[in-house]
């Protein structure tokens, strides 16, 4: 399991703590790039949405290949 997978697992188990971390990161980013505060807030909200998704999303199965007409 790589670092990214471990982080995803930890965020899934503790979404409230993940949200606090996202808020802290957003505040730090706004202190440096305050003129982009709205975009930073939007990104933080989108990131919070990922922490509250139930389970891991898998792509839908591909349809079976169609045979060309004979």
NORTA-V814124 format. One record per helix or strand. SS is the DSSP state (H for helix, E for strand). FROM is the first residue (numbers start at 1). LEN is the number of residues. If there is no record, write none. Layout:
BEGIN
SS/FROM/LEN + SS/FROM/LEN
END
This chain:
BEGIN
H/3/11 + H/15/18 + H/34/18
END
